[in-house]
Amino acid sequence: MPSPSTHPPILVAALALACTPSTSDEHDDHADHASESGDEAETGEDSALTYHRDVRPILATHCVGCHQDGGIAPFALDHVDAATQFADLIVSVTADRTMPPFGADNSGECNTFRDARWLSDDELSTLAAWAELGAPAGDPATAPADPPPPPALDGEIRTITMAAPYSPSDQLDDDYRCFVIDGAAPADVDTFVTGFDVHPGNPKIAHHVIVWAPRNADAVDQARALDEAEAGEGYTCFGTAGVAASVVAAWAPGGVPSRYPEGIGIPLLPDAPLIVQMHYNTLAGPGMEDQTSIDLRVVEGGVEPARFAAIADLLLALPPGEPLVGTTHMATLAGANADLPLRVHGIFPHMHTLGRNLELTHGDDACLIRVPRYDFHWQLLYFYDEPVDLPADALLSLRCDYDTTTRTETTYWGEGTMDEMCIAGVLVSDP
């Protein structure tokens, strides 16, 4: 199977910058500025903005979860020398919101989302002004305390772990692998997942994790058959688990312990395994292994069952050679009772590697989610700050845009690497 799209463009730019001597005129200008301003510019003690006082807190909150020694990012940003070296790159990728990796619009024009990796306009202005000053370091004594670590999950925790280490294929830039793991859902009780915390075995290669719950016994049998049909641990999967299954959890580097909104939980099929889809990026080097584990916070009742309904354009047909081609699909949510109102808690948007923009709306002006910078390599499950109620028989409109300039033939809906999707999984419960 052909490899999906290579690593994100920012990764290429960052690596190129990290490996290239700083000989550009732009860097010379910064050096000249520091020289002309004397020692004060070098230390930043009298500067309006400095790394230690103003920039370090922003990076600690939004960036160093990935950009640290041993993390999946190609360079660290948790110390002053690295941050000042990459000051111009930091400004560039944050200004166009390529980084931090949070694709949904969190400006308030189309809802706001919990735990958003979203820089405020003031934070963006601070980074830009600091770089313009020549990225002064300032006095370490002026640095505020780092933000506290996210609280651990409480309650009953069940941990599922890959049965054995897996070494991603050296022949792929991106290896997508599904692992069938038992132990989360006993046969004799109803189990609901109310939170999760992902522990990647090897953060250098673990790019994202999606946990799927089979919907029925046939899906369980199909997943086990796929597992047995391939040598080694797990089976190849791309986009979805390859069987009828619902999302239970979604994680990307820098992710924190996640709790579902109070009072709801996702039910698991009793005595059934979960399917853990791992996306491995092999840019860090060959021969690495991973054995990821996932903590699931569970209850055995007392919550409102939540479920993922969906809207999907199954008739997708994209002409080749177009820099921007869009499709709009209008429908009620599949998997939900159209005769009853719904409470929406979150959205899981999904396209493949050609996807560029996705928007889900209701009515003339009710925006549910807008993803103007969709990136297949950073798939996230977005939870609202406040749930959104939909009336019975709500008609939704799903818009997906693609870049098909790399294709010479029509691209259709499908599970494969070279196929495409236009789908929004919608986490709902009864209001």
Summary of the structure (lengths in Angstrom):
residues: 431
radius of gyration: 22.8
end to end distance: 43.9
largest distance: 74.8
contacts: 1373
relative contact order: 0.16
helix: 20%
strand: 32%
